Amino acid sequence: MSEFPDEHAIDLQAMFIPNDGEFFRVKLALEIAIEQVVAEPGCLRYEITEESGERIVLTERWASEADLDKHSRGIALQDLDESLSALLATPAELTRL
């Protein structure tokens, strides 16, 4: 076991900008996804870290690139993308930290 267990961890932030009047529906969709994603292997953090009436920021931390790849192809993310498809003013913006 490595002395630094998080040395290969992947940190991300996803920013969501809801359409007018859709903030609470976007937040609810994210909260449902969070419940599923935190149970995925390698998920170290998946939580809303900032919210205002104009945007929601979700912060993620994955143990490895392989775990992030599995998440990216997983059903929870597919369901979230489908739920948000008509609710966002712009596509979600994902940034590696």
C-alpha positions, 0 to 999 in steps of 0.5 A: 500500500502506498504511503500516499493513497491519494497520489493518483487521485483525480479531482474534478469540478462540474458546473451546471447552469440551469434554465430559468426556473429549473434550479430546483429540478437540476439540484434534485437530479444531482442529489439523486445521482450523488446517492448512486455515484458515492457507492461506485468503486473509487469514488472518494468525493461527489458532492455539491460544493457551491450553489446559487440561483444561477449555477451549481458546482459539483466537486468530484474526487476519484481514486484513479483514472480507471475508476473515473473511466468506469464512472463516465460509462456508468448508468448513474451518469447516463441517467443524470445526463438524460435527466438534465438534457432539457433543464440546462441553459448550457452543457455542463462544464467539467474541469480537472483541478 
